[in-house]
Amino acid sequence: MSSLNEKQLKNYDTNGFIAPIDVLSLEEAKEIKKEIEYIEKKWPQELIGLGRNNVHYISPIFDQVCHNSKILDVVESIIGKNILVGGTTLFIKDPDKKGFVSWHQDAKYIGFEPYNWVTAWLAITDANEDNGCMRMWSGSHKEKIKEHKDTFDKN
């Protein structure tokens, strides 16, 4: 079921993203945060490096996120009914760490062609400029994949 209106769809076509879209209740966001904290406590090394990928395989809570009807309805509005969750990635930014993700195009790293897919990004805690919110480069989805330089900085 399509959940985006014409204005949102036009915005997506023009800019390549739509934000914000409320898809989680405060309780659902707290449950996800609690699940991350549980995994980090029970298996301290699990969510480091590549362990932050595809957590929905080991966590019923993250599996529920992948099947969240509000998220799937938004995705369906853009790409249609044939939806595959190709993967999940956690970007955990602890308050005492200097994590950084440089400008990039997801298509460079995800590996699906043709580029007829979307990425859904969920903030489960407050995200703002002081603590490192997501930033988008409007219209970059209409350009070819750029050359990327991976620096692998410690932060």
Secondary structure, 3 states (H helix, E strand, C coil): CCCCCHHHHHHHHHHCCCCCCCCCCHHHHHHHHHHHHHHHHHCCCCCCHHHHECHHHCCHHHHHHHCCHHHHHHHHHHHCCCCCCCCCECCCCCCCCCCCCCCCCHHHHHCCCCCCCCCCCCCCCCCCCCCCCCCCCCCHHHCCCCCCCCCCCCC
